[in-house]
């Protein structure tokens, strides 16, 4: 609503203000010269006018409406109940009964009969006898052979050795120092001095001398020899014997006998059977229920109402008898800056 009023005011101002400017220029027309003297100020007459501007207003108004109000009531309802009732009803049914019957049947039977018979059989009887034979015997026989043997025919020698730190490397003894008798102090300084004394150690050293020789050796070697021997041999000899044996023989015999058997025979039987039937019975029952009852109620409701509000505005007034377009053409060359 407010937007609509502001738009109307802007439209009126846009349409009326140019008209006021034209009217002001028309009052200035007699004073203008062909050379367009300095611009004149048009006399504009403004008038205040009251216009009606539409505006939306929210008002509280009383409105009649229908509301549903809950109300408790007692109603009578027919309730259906099923009442069981037992009756004796006659029914016919077929019953199967076992019935014993007798019939003659021919049958064949086999009965055992024992008979004595003489039979021959063969038995293997062991027979022990001594037999001459030959067997191989392993004997150790001495045999002389020639073999090559390596013999060390070396000898011992006494040899001097050089000790290390005064201890012999072979016998591990401390070595004495022996000075030569030919060494004497020099007569003058020009003669050479004697050599320093050396420690002396004499050790026995074995000097090897390997020699290959051929020698005669007697060794025992195995040898297989056949020699006669006597051993016991067991031989199984077949022997016929006789004995009495009982043998069972099955003899066939035919006979007739009475056989009892059962047969299912249908019979119709009438009997009373209890049958339960449910009957429908209606009973009135009072129940409480809540019912929504419509009622007319007056309520105050906010309502948007469009009203015309008076608004005062200032509007310029043009001279009488002069059209606003003519005034605009006349005032244009005079009022240019």
DOGU-495608 format. One record per residue: x, y, z of N, C-alpha, C, O in turn. Coordinates in steps of 0.001 Angstrom, whole numbers, plus 500000, padded with zeros to 6 digits. Atoms other than C-alpha are relative to their C-alpha. Example, Ala and Ser with C-alpha at 12.3 -4.5 7.8 and 13.67 -1.06 7.14 Angstrom:
<sites>
500890498810500000512300495500507800500900501200500000501936501181500665
499180498810499940513670498940507140499230501090500730499739502198500899
</sites>
This chain:
<sites>
500839498801500000500000500000500000500874501250500000500609502191499253
499091498848499916502818502416500913500729500202498674500907501335498226
499325499895501302504639501631497661499071500617498950499499501421498122
500968499478500971501479502382495688499843501513500166499803502231499166
500154498550499747501075505860497368501202500784499552501060501848498949
498781499307500415504704506821496794500083500073498479500519501088497935
499974500013501466504406505827493116499046501040499405499369501675498401
500966499013500486501312508028492653500536501421500163500379502268499284
499433498670499773503062511022494210501089500313498980501151501428498463
498930499770500978506082510587491917499432500261498618499960501094497881
500616499797501314503833510353488857499396501399499862499544502051498828
500607498667500041501932513540489746501064501091499916500905502073499191
498931498993500042505169515451490383500639500061498622500985501143498148
499393500054501326506575514308487031499143500701498950499654501306498008
500906499403500984503460515508485188499776501490500248499595502233499283
500416498625499673502822518845487008501163500968499950500970502109499531
498863499077499929506337520338487440500360500584498626500600501790498565
499721499364501306507033520806483659498991501051499593499324502033498930
501052499013500345503700522616483324500275501313500714500100502383500130
499705498775499243504711525086486081501136500784499397501119502015499372
498864499313500617508001525811484358499597500706498706500114501781498402
500467499374501248506200526540481041499225501279500302499388502307499646
500780498791499625503781528918482754500908501140500436500653502305500128
499068498936499559506675530780484345500703500641498819500957501846498826
499310499464501161508385531166480987499069500896499166499528501864498560
500927499184500792505237532564479326499857501403500567499611502354499825
500074498660499400505176535441481823501209500841499652501157502069499723
498760499301500318508699536336480785500085500360498519501051501024498142
499875499849501446507956536452476975500059501453499538500865501733498650
499931498625500546507296540241476493501334500655500259501719501548499504
498735499326499661510596541188478082501157499489499190502243500063499264
498869500583500744512704539021475740500236500809498721499262501212498086
499595499274501192514599540811472862500466499016498961500735497857499279
499507500919501030515662539356469531501392499502500276501742498367499954
498623500430499705519250539324470725500081499151501237501173498748501636
500054500817498769518143537373473818500850500604501076501964500156501349
499348499317498893519105539677476604500193499004501157499756497855501083
499756500934498867520203538212479955498726499303500438497632499867500430
501164500861499688517964535381481092499171500595501102499682501173502062
500918499473499009514897536343483019499548498892500919499664497715500577
500496500966499045513456534610486009498484499903499858497797500865500202
501454500084500187509930533332485195499289500005501336499740499387502300
500796499940498772507307534100487804499124498773500053498282498576499177
500753501255499823505862530776489056499109500145501206499557500506502295
500962499958498898502747530677491155499730498576500444499338497737499633
500188501349499437502494527620493441498739499971500844498444500908501586
501264500182499281499239526324494876500061498663500757500540497658500232
500070501248499217498744523752497633498664499324499743497596499929499839
501199500787500280496318520981496758499994498736500861501034498184501221
500168501230499187494966518076498729499538498879499075498528499000498383
500359501168500827494899514704496980499810498794500914500329498748502029
500273501240499238493673511277498149500974498911499512501003498536498340
498992501040500308496425508679498292499548498679500629499243498641501821
500414501293499404495511504981498732501108499456500923502300499598500652
499058500555499013497108503250501753499359498790500674498174498805501005
500491501236499349496771499762503276500187500114501505501265500449501997
499997499906498526495858499676506985499466498679500561498525498094500024
500456501227499328495495496670509321499039500387501095499380501159501991
501036499708499008492259496797511336499508498699500616499520497647499978
500588501149499292490748494438513906498505500057499801497852501017500210
501438500052500270487268493413512808499423498721500578500093497693500674
500699501169499468484736491062514297499446499178498839498779499686497938
500420500910501069484072488030512135499299498811500632499739498301501663
500696501203499539481594485201512618500588498765499320500711498703498096
499446501251500539483092481738512227499437498822500783498936498976501897
500512501232499380482110478152513026501177499215500556502129498913499836
498977500804499331484239476237515532499360498716500511498188498687500888
500480501294499479483912472614516566500522499829501416501728499863501663
499662500106498570483843472154520328499764498557500420498704498000500133
500234501373499528484380468696521921498949499953501104498937500781502015
501075500164499012481362467479523905499824498510500259499710497715499325
500178501405499606480988464216525835498518499655500034497697500362500618
501397500464500046477798462274525161499961498508500278500959497802500130
500239501428499784476355458895526058499121499493498868498032500010498619
500758500567501114475225456784523129499790498511500262500583497862500944
500339501425499855473609453360522986500429499292498713500018499664497614
499462500737501142475407450892520719499633498538500156499720497975501247
500301501431499994474332447395519787501290499211499796501943499339498760
498792500813500044477193444985520519499608498562499702498718497995500336
500293501373500418477188441605518832500897499048500790502118499205500806
499258501023499269478216438644521005499649498634499439498504498349499088
500206501365500488478706435066519883499949499065501196500932498885501914
500234500885498838477228432647522440500110498551499511499345498131498643
499877501405500430478419429021522080498870499143500570498468499300501723
501090500911499610475693426329522191500353498611499483500616498427498295
499626501386500343476423422584522233498744499166499803497828499200500624
501113500889500329474020420096520587500546498634499639501676498511499165
499674501377500391474100416346520058499367499731498651498147499795498495
500459500205501373473857415569516356500358498581499592501453498099499884
499755501350500499473519412124514764500748500075498675500364500797497754
499202500054501215476145411374512163500267498565499612500428497683500455
499720501342500536476735408389509917501422500003499455501792500853498645
498621500098500486480327407324509348500336498549499717499706497636500250
499546501332500384482094404345507855501198499631500874502188500357500968
498943500470499099484209402338510265500591498708499457499865497797499058
499328501209500490486794399770509222500302499097501186500933499494502165
499864500963498906486732396617511365500806498814499489500598498336498373
499216501189500356489250393773511336499167498751500246498598498559501321
500786501239499925487576390436510623500932498815499723501615498770498700
499120501175500113489401387123511166499350498951499102498175498621499257
500482501032500926489062384523508396501023498874499943502192499063500280
499151501187500057490466380999507837499913499399498601498853499357497977
499962500653501300491610379266504656501085498931500011502022498974500809
499036501100500123493502376117503616501078500380498987500795500887497902
498862499650500832496958376585502165500902498782499876501232498132500868
499039501082500236499223373980500544501400500577500122501716501617499546
498638499502499798502808374362501626500985498837499876500658497677500127
498922500976500163506055372578500951501028500274501088501479501404501273
499010499851498929508433371936503828501159499055499743501009498012499107
498784500820500091511957370557503987500432499642501411500641500512502258
499591500476498685512929368409506950501383499362499908501683498658498944
498648500572500047516501367444507808499999498515500381499320498095501318
499833501444499733517454363730507696501501499731500055502221500043499106
498576500272499816520862362605509050500324498586499524499662497622499908
499554501294500529522683359787507184501487499831500278502244500802500295
498591500299499739525993358047507945500633499447498740500130498500498136
499297500423501202528467357692505086501475499816500316502033500471501197
498562500248499866532021356309504758500697500737498878500354500592497705
499296499201501001534417358647503022501506499861500199501982499630501311
498532500077499976538106358571502180500570501404499910500020502291499257
499324498702500034540469361435502734501498499769500061501936498714500521
498544500108500076544198362028502281500599500911501063500219502073501212
499311499273498934546439363092505145501480500039499668502046499017499278
498568499874500216549982364388504739500715499670501306500571500360502315
499308500486498808552187362458507177501482500379499886502096500127498850
498580499641500076555674363795508029500895498765500121500612497860500907
499041501101499984558639361428507361501403500584500111501828501371499264
498672499453499724562092362162508812501043498971499580500939497797499935
498933500871500457565241360714507154501308500788499934501312502013499808
498674499403500044568992361358507134500547499918498594500465498878497941
499531499891501377570587362527503874501448500473500035501817501326500842
498606499590500149574256362834502859500064501114498974499446501052497912
499900498868500905575219366143501296501362500664500106502240500190500826
498750499247500021577999368656500661499662501443500388498658502015499961
500203498617499589578341372038502287501280500789499811502364500206499792
498847499130500148580673375022501809500328500623501350499464501136502061
499526499482498722582809376091504765501076501030499710501931500822498850
499007498934500161584833379286505026501105499782501032500851499738502236
498863500183499128588354378745506416501034501072499727501175501534498595
498939499015500121591201381214507099501305499279499712501757498474500526
498785500685500457594344380087505192501150501018500028500988502120499503
498861499075499996597832381683505842500621500090498613500848499079497949
499434499732501323599292383292502702501166500951500207501038501956500906
498813499148499902602839384763502368500015500934498807499867500502497663
499990498978501044603048388036500412501207500909500182501722501062501289
498888499039499980605807390501499520499411501393499925498611501710499045
500533498637499939605120394107500488501137500994500125502183500659500681
499003498930499910607085397355500215499714500837501231498584501252501491
500121499250498755607810399187503480501009501135499971502142500927499538
499101498834499913609354402651503974500580500040501418499850500170502400
499316500043498704611999402529506773500892501222500102501585501574499148
499158498818499756613716405593508301501311499522500650501309499113501811
498678500401499490617457404763508726500853501236500275501998501298499826
499284498785499678618515408163510022500874499838501234500989498738501775
499116500029498837620919409109512885499914501354500704499393502327500159
499999498786499189621365411710515633501277500774499771502347500181499630
498834499135500131623712414658515236499889501144501007498802501624501329
499961498855499091624853417375517652500262501248499164501256501340498443
499879498780500788624307420809516145499745501213500911498848501230501755
500259498780499230624684424303517585498754500725499434498431500652498248
501211499275500419621565426444517520500060501409500539500741501680501528
500032498610499575620892430121517845498772500207500893497627500020500482
501138499806499090618828430921520899499273501309499701499797502185499013
500827498798500112616118433540520992499801500533501393499201499877502245
500079499357498685616357435937523934500672499166501072500209499137502213
499255500778499019618890433627525631499399498676500350499844498051501313
500658501283499728616604430535525498500037499206498721499739499726497646
499917500891501163617094427575523173498617499668499509497693499476500300
501316500281500576614248426892520757499649498535500065498470498189499986
500250501440499999614675423065520971499848499457501400498865498787501716
500052500569498646615471422250524584499406500942501013499154500549502152
500635499007499137614012425429526065500793500249501270500221500444502342
499141499682498855617022425988528352500706501304499740500884501739498602
499248498750500131618883429161529082501406499663499506502009498706499992
498744500309500685622075429274526957501121500819500660500958501999500970
498837499300499440625512430115528379500742500709498877500657500336497707
499256499181500967627724432674526684501475499584500052502078499577501125
498609500459500101631157431462525508500788501045499228500411501431498122
499156498989500666633918433985524680501199499309499395501774498404500000
498882500636500701636613433080522183501318500390500678501490501540501081
498692499743499366640191432750523625500900500851499113501784501542499620
499139499225500915641751434340520544499709501477500065500472502297499554
500383498584499944639953437575521304500670500646501211500501500172502335
499284499300498930642094439992523371499804501486499793499436501919498701
500174498562500165641967443706524044500998500555499002502120500049498974
499114499459501032643549445785521200501137500811500633500965501480501652
498829499256499487647040447250521687499830501481499780500208502277500639
500243498587500259646083450525520112498608500163499405497847499219499198
501368499720500478643063452210518789499810499649498547498677499569498073
500148500305501427643837451337515174499610498564499752499059498269498691
500350501412500227643355447570515629498502499820500198497876500506501006
501470500239499859639834446221515218499706499304501315500510498518501816
500414500620498730637984445202518340499480498602499749499074498254498640
500509501397500120636977441618519021498499500020499828497802500938500260
501463500131500174633541440445518020499348499699501331499977499147502234
500742500234498744630928440262520718499829498523500228499664497779499262
500177501438499733630613436876522472498600499533499637497630500260499851
501275500588500406627818434583521143499612498887500957500470498116501388
500441501131499162625743432245523267500053498717499200499736498726498011
499830501291500663626356428566522420499107498997500686499075498894501912
500845501099499493623856425690522753500111498867499012499875499067497821
499868501170500853624457422190521376498813499113500269498567498732501413
501204500846499891621300420111520679500157498810499075500799498884498026
500059501194500837620781416606519346498861500128499031497721500401499408
501005499878501069618973416648516016499971498701499232501026498189498857
500176501226500797617591413572514204500036500353498541499299501218498067
499871499794501435618644413431510592499325498832499312499855497723499375
500719501129500606616074411320508622500682499509498732501353500256498019
499488500644501208617055408826505887498991498936499589499192497768499920
501021500999500373613925407117504380500525499055498925501118499472497931
499557501043500929614642403787502622498834499069499759498187498649500718
501083500928500370612091401577500730500569498610499913501538498369499193
499537501384499984612485397831501436498825499088499694497669499449499913
501000501041500246610622394676500367500129498952501084501223498448501340
499980500978498906609623392308503207498940498947499722497999499189498965
500942501109500115607774388963503433499026500095501172499439500185502328
501045499880498974604435389158505315499052498818499855498659498465498743
500961501099499995602159386262506304498673500542500517498603501084501619
501335499507499617598415387144506377498977498901499791499190497990498991
501077500985500064595196385145506828498939500502499017498459501631499119
501022499673500996592759385102503893498902498948500029499188497762500192
501103500981499997589260383503503763499985499186498709500305499677497626
500047500907501153588800380480501488498847499035500211498734498418501270
501163500892499920585595378488500735500423498594499577501049498392498537
499612501397500245586027374692500942498748499142500103497964499325501034
501131500930499953583431371973500163500391498768500796501469498204500608
499741501198499185583170369126502684498693499229500145497620499833500167
501222500811499866580719366179503063499406500173501402500109500385502390
500685499879498714578035366367505784498711499184499950498266498800498869
501239500764499865574916364523507006498993500877500745499310501448501788
501018499155499384571637366350507807498665499278499955498469498351499170
501329500618499874568054365450508746499025500760499114498997501991499112
500942499430500939565317366012506148498601499491500328498401498294500536
501398500363499715561532366078506807499228500036498697499215501054498005
500761500122501249559347364873503913498556499678500342498287498813501177
501428500255499764555516365014503825499520498990498957499633499220497753
500431501110500875554051361736502408498487499888500078497960499787501186
501456500150499947550336361487501407499601498585500422500214497599500015
500471501297499485548389358703503197498481500004499969497862500943500470
501440500118500102544803357542502476499431499409501278499961498442501824
500660500485498799542465357075505428498501499992499772498014500629498838
501458500137500126538747356198505936499364500384501325499904500111502397
500724499627498786536193357613508376498509500112499678498112500287498526
501451499889500122532430357729508997499597501444500250500038502071501214
500428498609499929530731361094508411498480500059499956497849499398499132
501435499794500012527177362172509267499689501181499091500264502263499215
500358498981500961525570364123506473498510500273500095497703499351500208
501397499581499883522318366125506639499421500142498600499974500836497746
500689499944501289519925365650503736498613500584500254497899500137501152
501311499377499853516848367864503336499008499327499062499171499338497842
501028500697500771513753365884502254498782500898499873498379501552500834
501163499174500278510773367637500624498734499278500424498553498091500154
501284500541499564507314367146502180498921501025499725499084502200500052
501137499130500276503987368607501024498937499751501050498671498613501437
501022500096498954501275369401503594498963501091499770499207502062499054
501091499031500076497961371278503923499719500444501431499595499630502346
500252499483498655497331373571506864499031501173499929498871501845498909
500957498905499876494760376043508088500761501284500394501573501295501319
499345498722499756495874379684507980498930501031500363497916501147499675
500913498941499554494121382517509864500580501346499576501755501626499815
499558498668500440494314386024508370498891501000500317497750500614500572
500922498911499648492626389391509019499716500833498766500596501078497941
500446499184501127490621391480506550499259501205500561498468501065501493
500710498784499593489422395108506950498669500064499258498631500096498028
501349500000500573485645395189506407499339501323500380499332501672501560
500681498739499673483743398529506150498632499742500625497898498851500197
501302500072499333480740398998508468499493501423500214500260502331500535
500624498695499812478278401905508685499525500105501441498794499248501936
500320499801498583477919403288512210499321501354500136499785502353499586
500720498762499692475393405903513408500284500324501458500044499512502351
499661499610498632476541407844516461499683501479500189499594502261499242
500284498612499647475774411050518286501311500692500351502136500212501127
498756499232499836478457413683518166499644501381500531498734502018500001
500267498639499514478527416911520221500560501047499023501732501012498646
499620498943500933478576419956517911499755501340500693498674501577501231
500101498676499374479222423480519213499724501028498904500479501149497939
500424498984500958477425426259517331499970501344500724499470501433501845
500004498649499428477928430006517990498820500779499444498658500910498230
501151499222500410474761432087517948500305501487500177501042501895501075
499787498554499992474680435815517239498953500645500890497755500503500646
500899499330499061473189437855520127500389501472500052501554501813500257
499750498552499942472816441662520044499580500520501366498472500244501827
500271499398498702473006443533523353500261501502499922501296501925499407
499756498551499985472560447308523808500983500369501124500837499951502273
498982499568499037475547448897525520500113501521499918500188502106498837
499865498536499936475804452510526707501489500323500082502196499817500954
498590499610500034479179454085525826500119501510500007499257502226499497
499690498588500002480691457470526420500929500303498837501905499592498601
499175499605501136482124459245523390500075501513499920499212502219500441
499792498563500176483415462670522497499591500376498591500072499804497613
500543499569501294481541464477519701500397501455499788500311502267500709
499652498629500366482721467630517911498732500711499518498186500393498461
501253499295500292479726470055517969500339501352499371501135502094499946
499730498685500608479765473073515580499243501126500723498070500980501067
500590498833499350479120476498517177500434501257499249501544501322498722
499692498731500655478956480043515726500622500938501033500014501229502063
499266499172499045481550482287517426500477501250499278500860501204498109
499478498749500535482515485948516915501427500175500483501720500020501669
498590499828499685486262486631516752500505501293499378500029501731498331
499328498845500562488420489680516245501184499510499196502074498820499694
498987500503500925490590489087513204500681501199499351499988502128498936
499332498906500711493259491401511740499724499915498495499927498874497870
500386499957501413492113492517508237500734501175499356500789502267499923
499335498939500761494074494523505646498942500765499197498238500192498366
501008499146500645491911497489504473500725501088499219501692501680499699
499420498946500841492736499878501654499176501274500184497984501303499878
500680498730499747491897503501502607500665501111499196501852501048498875
499500498819500706492267506811500782500356501036501058499477501512501776
499519499063498984494373509138502961500243501342499306500921501367498279
499758498663500605494316512968502195501445500429500221501959500331501335
498616499551499947497819514331501386500093501358499302499559501519498205
499858498640500552498731518040500759501293500074499226502349499681499720
498816499831500839501118518812497871499993501416499406498940502049499327
499861498662500601502431522064496255500109499822498490500940499050498012
500072500164501442501594522465492518500131501394499358499443502315499798
499934498706500682502667525351490150498783500203499102498225499243498571
501213499665500775499818527188488308500434500772498757501240501694498882
499668499328501242500064528282484568498990501120499752497878501066500276
500952498915500322498472531511483201498842499481499172498942498447498512
501197500428500722495024531292481697500158500268498505500816501240498134
500028499835501431494605530941477948501269499583499296501353499730498077
498736500392500641498085529643477277500190498504500160500191497940501254
499780501442499943498654526116476352501406499715500508502331500487500256
498712500286499370501503524462478191501057499673498942502240499897499200
499015500311501034503182523306474925500516501285499344501702501390499031
499597498727500602503180526875473451500912500763500936501895501374500519
499151499310499007504590528279476660501368499366500061502370500047500277
498714500708499954507285525668476582500871500403498816502080500550498994
499235499626501175508356526638472988500508501438500122501622501746499700
499602498620499847508443530325473840501083500207501066501994501022500912
499042499814498875510356529996477050501319499306499724502276499551500458
498757500752500217513033527686475529501173500885499616502231500712500221
498829499179500349515293530361473814500339501025501053501463501526501083
499746498958498995514956532748476725500647499465501216501420500166501869
499551500535498686515765530462479585501170499066499860501460498311500787
498796500839500055518852528711478221501085500622500830501223501844500780
498920499446499197521747529204480565501134500488499112502139500990499615
</sites>
